[in-house]
């Protein structure tokens, strides 16, 4: 079975479970998620917005993922990023750049349009922005 063969309702259930898991694990910092996987909660919210073809704004997408406005979550849960965390995140983001022939065309296009989807956590301090 391929990803595109999975029923949209099943995929939506899996997405919602992922979002609920990330809400529960507020201790998992976005910068660490970015450093390990090249995406974070902001990315999910931004991708939700992009998938909606304009029906959902980036702010609304992020609020749907966080369960509250992004600024509120950031003030309550986001810790300042260390130099090491930012370095890991930046190295990981480089891996997001599509390698021709390595990824399917749809993902290449999505990454090109949204890279990077997230605002770097080291730029703002918790509670500001």
N, CA and C atoms as a LAMMPS dump frame, in Angstrom:
ITEM: TIMESTEP
0
ITEM: NUMBER OF ATOMS
387
ITEM: BOX BOUNDS ff ff ff
-5.0000000000000000e+02 5.0000000000000000e+02
-5.0000000000000000e+02 5.0000000000000000e+02
-5.0000000000000000e+02 5.0000000000000000e+02
ITEM: ATOMS id mol type element x y z
1 1 1 N 0.854 -1.175 0
2 1 2 C 0 0 0
3 1 3 C 0.898 1.236 0
4 2 1 N 0.478 2.229 -0.746
5 2 2 C 1.21 3.491 -0.766
6 2 3 C 0.491 4.514 0.1
7 3 1 N 1.18 5.579 0.414
8 3 2 C 0.598 6.636 1.238
9 3 3 C -0.657 7.211 0.603
10 4 1 N -0.642 7.406 -0.696
11 4 2 C -1.8 7.976 -1.384
12 4 3 C -2.986 7.023 -1.451
13 5 1 N -2.785 5.761 -1.163
14 5 2 C -3.886 4.783 -1.168
15 5 3 C -4.607 4.709 0.175
16 6 1 N -4.05 5.327 1.194
17 6 2 C -4.692 5.317 2.512
18 6 3 C -5.897 6.249 2.47
19 7 1 N -7.017 5.762 2.955
20 7 2 C -8.249 6.535 2.992
21 7 3 C -8.026 7.841 3.763
22 8 1 N -8.574 8.938 3.243
23 8 2 C -8.391 10.245 3.876
24 8 3 C -8.901 10.27 5.315
25 9 1 N -9.978 9.572 5.601
26 9 2 C -10.512 9.544 6.967
27 9 3 C -9.532 8.849 7.912
28 10 1 N -8.887 7.806 7.456
29 10 2 C -7.891 7.098 8.262
30 10 3 C -6.669 7.997 8.473
31 11 1 N -6.23 8.652 7.409
32 11 2 C -5.085 9.563 7.519
33 11 3 C -5.399 10.713 8.471
34 12 1 N -6.614 11.224 8.425
35 12 2 C -7.015 12.311 9.322
36 12 3 C -6.99 11.85 10.774
37 13 1 N -7.426 10.63 11.041
38 13 2 C -7.387 10.094 12.404
39 13 3 C -5.945 10.006 12.905
40 14 1 N -5.051 9.548 12.051
41 14 2 C -3.637 9.444 12.434
42 14 3 C -3.047 10.827 12.686
43 15 1 N -3.395 11.804 11.851
44 15 2 C -2.922 13.173 12.03
45 15 3 C -3.397 13.722 13.372
46 16 1 N -4.684 13.535 13.677
47 16 2 C -5.228 14.049 14.939
48 16 3 C -4.562 13.372 16.14
49 17 1 N -4.252 12.097 16.008
50 17 2 C -3.568 11.4 17.101
51 17 3 C -2.161 11.965 17.293
52 18 1 N -1.465 12.253 16.2
53 18 2 C -0.144 12.862 16.284
54 18 3 C -0.231 14.226 16.976
55 19 1 N -1.198 15.035 16.586
56 19 2 C -1.361 16.365 17.179
57 19 3 C -1.655 16.24 18.671
58 20 1 N -2.546 15.339 19.056
59 20 2 C -2.864 15.163 20.48
60 20 3 C -1.641 14.7 21.265
61 21 1 N -0.851 13.836 20.65
62 21 2 C 0.374 13.369 21.298
63 21 3 C 1.34 14.535 21.521
64 22 1 N 1.509 15.391 20.516
65 22 2 C 2.406 16.54 20.654
66 22 3 C 1.875 17.545 21.678
67 23 1 N 0.554 17.685 21.772
68 23 2 C -0.012 18.565 22.81
69 23 3 C 0.315 18.014 24.197
70 24 1 N 0.171 16.699 24.346
71 24 2 C 0.46 16.053 25.621
72 24 3 C 1.931 16.188 25.985
73 25 1 N 2.809 16.085 25.001
74 25 2 C 4.251 16.129 25.235
75 25 3 C 4.804 17.537 25.025
76 26 1 N 4.279 18.48 25.801
77 26 2 C 4.755 19.855 25.695
78 26 3 C 6.214 19.972 26.13
79 27 1 N 6.731 18.941 26.798
80 27 2 C 8.144 18.944 27.18
81 27 3 C 9.063 18.732 25.981
82 28 1 N 8.532 18.191 24.894
83 28 2 C 9.321 18.003 23.67
84 28 3 C 9.399 19.35 22.957
85 29 1 N 10.546 19.986 23.04
86 29 2 C 10.733 21.319 22.482
87 29 3 C 10.753 21.279 20.954
88 30 1 N 10.186 22.305 20.342
89 30 2 C 10.183 22.391 18.881
90 30 3 C 11.592 22.334 18.301
91 31 1 N 12.537 23.005 18.94
92 31 2 C 13.903 23.023 18.419
93 31 3 C 14.487 21.61 18.419
94 32 1 N 14.13 20.789 19.397
95 32 2 C 14.608 19.408 19.427
96 32 3 C 13.917 18.559 18.366
97 33 1 N 12.609 18.786 18.181
98 33 2 C 11.901 18.087 17.107
99 33 3 C 12.529 18.429 15.759
100 34 1 N 12.81 19.711 15.558
101 34 2 C 13.44 20.147 14.31
102 34 3 C 14.817 19.522 14.148
103 35 1 N 15.571 19.448 15.249
104 35 2 C 16.919 18.897 15.202
105 35 3 C 16.949 17.421 14.88
106 36 1 N 15.916 16.706 15.288
107 36 2 C 15.856 15.268 15.029
108 36 3 C 15.145 14.913 13.726
109 37 1 N 14.066 15.624 13.444
110 37 2 C 13.206 15.191 12.336
111 37 3 C 13.04 16.213 11.225
112 38 1 N 13.472 17.441 11.463
113 38 2 C 13.333 18.47 10.435
114 38 3 C 11.944 19.068 10.339
115 39 1 N 11.084 18.797 11.327
116 39 2 C 9.765 19.439 11.382
117 39 3 C 9.342 19.537 12.839
118 40 1 N 8.39 20.437 13.093
119 40 2 C 7.903 20.632 14.461
120 40 3 C 6.408 20.968 14.421
121 41 1 N 5.885 21.394 15.531
122 41 2 C 4.473 21.75 15.614
123 41 3 C 4.122 22.89 14.656
124 42 1 N 5.012 23.892 14.574
125 42 2 C 4.756 24.997 13.65
126 42 3 C 4.623 24.483 12.229
127 43 1 N 5.496 23.568 11.852
128 43 2 C 5.439 22.999 10.501
129 43 3 C 4.085 22.336 10.262
130 44 1 N 3.619 21.543 11.231
131 44 2 C 2.32 20.875 11.064
132 44 3 C 1.211 21.894 10.869
133 45 1 N 1.225 22.958 11.663
134 45 2 C 0.213 24.004 11.516
135 45 3 C 0.301 24.691 10.165
136 46 1 N 1.529 24.954 9.721
137 46 2 C 1.728 25.6 8.426
138 46 3 C 1.296 24.675 7.295
139 47 1 N 1.606 23.392 7.417
140 47 2 C 1.204 22.429 6.382
141 47 3 C -0.309 22.292 6.328
142 48 1 N -0.952 22.356 7.498
143 48 2 C -2.413 22.321 7.555
144 48 3 C -2.979 23.516 6.796
145 49 1 N -2.401 24.677 7.011
146 49 2 C -2.82 25.88 6.294
147 49 3 C -2.625 25.713 4.792
148 50 1 N -1.46 25.261 4.391
149 50 2 C -1.172 25.073 2.968
150 50 3 C -2.136 24.074 2.327
151 51 1 N -2.441 23.007 3.045
152 51 2 C -3.342 21.973 2.504
153 51 3 C -4.762 22.484 2.331
154 52 1 N -5.11 23.552 3.056
155 52 2 C -6.475 24.073 3.014
156 52 3 C -6.716 25.011 1.84
157 53 1 N -5.688 25.297 1.068
158 53 2 C -5.816 26.225 -0.067
159 53 3 C -6.409 27.571 0.348
160 54 1 N -5.949 28.076 1.482
161 54 2 C -6.376 29.402 1.918
162 54 3 C -7.546 29.431 2.883
163 55 1 N -8.192 28.313 3.121
164 55 2 C -9.338 28.294 4.038
165 55 3 C -8.902 28.425 5.496
166 56 1 N -7.658 28.028 5.785
167 56 2 C -7.106 28.095 7.134
168 56 3 C -5.827 28.921 7.054
169 57 1 N -5.722 29.964 7.893
170 57 2 C -4.505 30.767 7.917
171 57 3 C -3.404 30.013 8.664
172 58 1 N -2.17 30.491 8.544
173 58 2 C -1.067 29.88 9.291
174 58 3 C -1.349 29.953 10.789
175 59 1 N -1.845 31.088 11.25
176 59 2 C -2.138 31.249 12.673
177 59 3 C -3.213 30.256 13.12
178 60 1 N -4.244 30.095 12.302
179 60 2 C -5.309 29.138 12.628
180 60 3 C -4.776 27.705 12.604
181 61 1 N -3.936 27.407 11.636
182 61 2 C -3.34 26.07 11.566
183 61 3 C -2.51 25.762 12.793
184 62 1 N -1.7 26.735 13.202
185 62 2 C -0.876 26.543 14.387
186 62 3 C -1.741 26.418 15.643
187 63 1 N -2.785 27.235 15.736
188 63 2 C -3.664 27.133 16.896
189 63 3 C -4.344 25.766 16.954
190 64 1 N -4.708 25.231 15.801
191 64 2 C -5.314 23.896 15.761
192 64 3 C -4.332 22.842 16.276
193 65 1 N -3.066 22.997 15.946
194 65 2 C -2.053 22.032 16.383
195 65 3 C -1.729 22.21 17.862
196 66 1 N -1.546 23.453 18.297
197 66 2 C -1.173 23.708 19.692
198 66 3 C -2.345 23.589 20.657
199 67 1 N -3.567 23.764 20.158
200 67 2 C -4.729 23.76 21.037
201 67 3 C -4.922 25.096 21.726
202 68 1 N -4.196 26.098 21.296
203 68 2 C -4.243 27.456 21.846
204 68 3 C -3.459 28.34 20.884
205 69 1 N -3.568 29.651 21.015
206 69 2 C -2.75 30.5 20.153
207 69 3 C -1.256 30.186 20.347
208 70 1 N -0.508 30.228 19.256
209 70 2 C 0.91 29.882 19.289
210 70 3 C 1.671 30.693 20.331
211 71 1 N 1.419 31.999 20.414
212 71 2 C 2.115 32.838 21.379
213 71 3 C 1.889 32.399 22.811
214 72 1 N 0.674 31.952 23.115
215 72 2 C 0.354 31.464 24.458
216 72 3 C 1.137 30.19 24.764
217 73 1 N 1.148 29.244 23.813
218 73 2 C 1.893 27.996 24.014
219 73 3 C 3.378 28.306 24.205
220 74 1 N 3.882 29.186 23.365
221 74 2 C 5.296 29.553 23.406
222 74 3 C 5.654 30.146 24.772
223 75 1 N 4.819 31.03 25.283
224 75 2 C 5.072 31.655 26.583
225 75 3 C 5.032 30.635 27.72
226 76 1 N 4.169 29.638 27.605
227 76 2 C 3.997 28.662 28.676
228 76 3 C 4.939 27.461 28.603
229 77 1 N 5.418 27.113 27.405
230 77 2 C 6.137 25.843 27.254
231 77 3 C 7.503 25.927 26.598
232 78 1 N 7.747 26.942 25.798
233 78 2 C 9.001 26.964 25.043
234 78 3 C 10.143 27.515 25.891
235 79 1 N 11.227 26.769 25.936
236 79 2 C 12.429 27.174 26.655
237 79 3 C 13.403 27.829 25.681
238 80 1 N 14.296 28.665 26.159
239 80 2 C 15.311 29.236 25.263
240 80 3 C 16.155 28.116 24.643
241 81 1 N 16.471 28.265 23.391
242 81 2 C 17.257 27.249 22.68
243 81 3 C 18.744 27.485 22.926
244 82 1 N 19.462 26.396 23.151
245 82 2 C 20.911 26.488 23.323
246 82 3 C 21.578 26.569 21.956
247 83 1 N 22.818 26.973 21.931
248 83 2 C 23.574 27.013 20.676
249 83 3 C 23.631 25.621 20.043
250 84 1 N 23.771 24.585 20.866
251 84 2 C 23.843 23.213 20.36
252 84 3 C 22.518 22.799 19.714
253 85 1 N 21.4 23.159 20.339
254 85 2 C 20.094 22.822 19.777
255 85 3 C 19.893 23.509 18.434
256 86 1 N 20.259 24.776 18.346
257 86 2 C 20.107 25.526 17.099
258 86 3 C 21.001 24.933 16.015
259 87 1 N 22.215 24.54 16.372
260 87 2 C 23.123 23.929 15.394
261 87 3 C 22.552 22.615 14.862
262 88 1 N 22 21.773 15.765
263 88 2 C 21.372 20.508 15.331
264 88 3 C 20.18 20.777 14.426
265 89 1 N 19.368 21.788 14.798
266 89 2 C 18.21 22.138 13.988
267 89 3 C 18.647 22.58 12.592
268 90 1 N 19.631 23.45 12.523
269 90 2 C 20.091 23.941 11.219
270 90 3 C 20.654 22.814 10.364
271 91 1 N 21.411 21.909 10.97
272 91 2 C 21.946 20.768 10.23
273 91 3 C 20.811 19.869 9.741
274 92 1 N 19.806 19.7 10.573
275 92 2 C 18.66 18.868 10.196
276 92 3 C 17.862 19.513 9.065
277 93 1 N 17.691 20.834 9.128
278 93 2 C 16.944 21.531 8.077
279 93 3 C 17.616 21.374 6.716
280 94 1 N 18.925 21.29 6.7
281 94 2 C 19.637 21.077 5.43
282 94 3 C 19.227 19.756 4.789
283 95 1 N 18.898 18.777 5.611
284 95 2 C 18.46 17.476 5.09
285 95 3 C 17.071 17.559 4.469
286 96 1 N 16.311 18.612 4.773
287 96 2 C 14.977 18.784 4.201
288 96 3 C 15.022 19.192 2.743
289 97 1 N 16.134 19.721 2.305
290 97 2 C 16.236 20.149 0.911
291 97 3 C 16.143 18.917 0.021
292 98 1 N 15.186 18.917 -0.881
293 98 2 C 14.969 17.737 -1.716
294 98 3 C 16.17 17.415 -2.592
295 99 1 N 16.454 16.146 -2.709
296 99 2 C 17.479 15.638 -3.607
297 99 3 C 16.75 15.043 -4.807
298 100 1 N 16.957 15.596 -6.003
299 100 2 C 16.226 15.097 -7.179
300 100 3 C 16.297 13.582 -7.281
301 101 1 N 15.158 12.985 -7.516
302 101 2 C 15.069 11.534 -7.663
303 101 3 C 14.977 10.805 -6.344
304 102 1 N 15.196 11.516 -5.247
305 102 2 C 15.186 10.891 -3.939
306 102 3 C 13.804 10.892 -3.312
307 103 1 N 12.981 11.871 -3.682
308 103 2 C 11.657 12.01 -3.101
309 103 3 C 10.628 12.079 -4.22
310 104 1 N 9.395 11.835 -3.878
311 104 2 C 8.383 11.941 -4.918
312 104 3 C 8.115 13.398 -5.264
313 105 1 N 7.571 13.629 -6.422
314 105 2 C 7.366 14.975 -6.953
315 105 3 C 6.494 15.838 -6.049
316 106 1 N 5.464 15.255 -5.478
317 106 2 C 4.545 15.997 -4.621
318 106 3 C 5.261 16.547 -3.389
319 107 1 N 6.118 15.739 -2.761
320 107 2 C 6.842 16.191 -1.586
321 107 3 C 7.871 17.244 -1.965
322 108 1 N 8.545 17.072 -3.087
323 108 2 C 9.498 18.076 -3.558
324 108 3 C 8.821 19.441 -3.657
325 109 1 N 7.656 19.46 -4.269
326 109 2 C 6.921 20.711 -4.46
327 109 3 C 6.51 21.313 -3.113
328 110 1 N 6.014 20.491 -2.218
329 110 2 C 5.578 20.977 -0.911
330 110 3 C 6.751 21.545 -0.116
331 111 1 N 7.881 20.87 -0.145
332 111 2 C 9.043 21.37 0.583
333 111 3 C 9.557 22.661 -0.024
334 112 1 N 9.589 22.746 -1.34
335 112 2 C 10.039 23.967 -1.997
336 112 3 C 9.183 25.158 -1.6
337 113 1 N 7.863 24.942 -1.487
338 113 2 C 6.931 26.018 -1.168
339 113 3 C 7.005 26.44 0.292
340 114 1 N 7.351 25.528 1.203
341 114 2 C 7.239 25.837 2.622
342 114 3 C 8.565 25.887 3.367
343 115 1 N 9.674 25.622 2.723
344 115 2 C 10.946 25.535 3.437
345 115 3 C 11.466 26.893 3.821
346 116 1 N 11.926 27.135 5.056
347 116 2 C 11.537 26.331 6.215
348 116 3 C 10.165 26.782 6.691
349 117 1 N 9.368 25.844 7.143
350 117 2 C 8.002 26.162 7.554
351 117 3 C 7.963 26.85 8.911
352 118 1 N 8.962 26.643 9.717
353 118 2 C 8.928 27.127 11.087
354 118 3 C 9.814 28.339 11.284
355 119 1 N 9.44 29.158 12.248
356 119 2 C 10.322 30.248 12.619
357 119 3 C 11.351 29.699 13.6
358 120 1 N 12.633 30.024 13.422
359 120 2 C 13.664 29.479 14.302
360 120 3 C 13.418 29.866 15.753
361 121 1 N 13.451 28.911 16.675
362 121 2 C 13.14 29.188 18.068
363 121 3 C 14.137 30.091 18.743
364 122 1 N 15.363 30.207 18.231
365 122 2 C 16.378 31.027 18.888
366 122 3 C 16.178 32.513 18.628
367 123 1 N 15.332 32.863 17.667
368 123 2 C 15.159 34.254 17.293
369 123 3 C 14.285 34.998 18.293
370 124 1 N 13.329 34.335 18.874
371 124 2 C 12.417 34.984 19.804
372 124 3 C 12.518 34.327 21.167
373 125 1 N 12.237 35.107 22.177
374 125 2 C 12.23 34.568 23.526
375 125 3 C 10.814 34.195 23.9
376 126 1 N 10.655 33.228 24.827
377 126 2 C 9.312 32.833 25.232
378 126 3 C 8.491 34.042 25.654
379 127 1 N 7.25 34.062 25.208
380 127 2 C 6.331 35.131 25.561
381 127 3 C 6.428 36.342 24.677
382 128 1 N 7.371 36.34 23.73
383 128 2 C 7.509 37.492 22.82
384 128 3 C 7.299 37.022 21.403
385 129 1 N 6.196 37.365 20.808
386 129 2 C 5.951 37.049 19.408
387 129 3 C 5.061 35.923 19.279
